[in-house]
Amino acid sequence: MARILVVDDEAPIRGLLRQAFETNHYDVVEASNGSEAVRIFREDEIDLVITDIIMPDKEGLEFIMDLKEIDQDVKIIAMSGGGRLEPHSYLQMASKFGAKKVFQKPLSITLLLAAVKELLETD
């Protein structure tokens, strides 16, 4: 069973994603910020990471760069609802830093699940 790390500072979003992925037979690990997620990524077997961009403690772009230093081949999906910039700007940067797929919030769970399946099948 594939193991997905979901990183978002909003508990309801983590819960929604957990429910969607577990219903589709994925194992889910949650983190509320990039620092916690780096620790989990180093200690656990993670197949794919889904991360928000705007978070406290360690924001998503810095987290993506950290992950790529740990594992150049890590599969990352980034999501953003915006911040000081439009969501599209953050997501473009996330792609440049190594995110394989990007999604603007609010998310389409159907499209996100399809992206996860596609990335996990490309081993």
RAPEJO-V361121 format. One line per field, one symbol per residue. ss: DSSP state (h for helix, s for strand, l for the rest). phi: phi as a letter, one per 30 degrees, with the letter a starting at -180 (. if undefined). burial: I if it has 16 or more other ideal C-beta (glycine too) atoms within 10 Angstrom, else O. A space follows every 50 residues. Layout:
ss=???
phi=???
burial=???
This chain:
ss=llssssslllhhhhhhhhhhhhhlllsssssllhhhhhhhhhhllllsss sslllllllhhhhhhhhhhhlllllsssssllllllhhhhhhhhhhhlll ssssllllhhhhhhhhhhhhhll
phi=.dccccbadceddedddedddddciccbccbcadddddedddcbdccacc bdccbdibddddddddddddbececbccbacjadcdeedddddddddkdd bbbcdddcddddddddeddddcc
burial=OIOIIIIIIOOOIIOOIIOIIOOOOIOIIIIIIIIIIIOIIOOOOIIIII IIIIIOOIIIIIIIOIIOOOOOOIIIIIIIOOOOOOIOOIIOIIOOIIII IIIOOOIOOOOIIOIIOOIOOOO
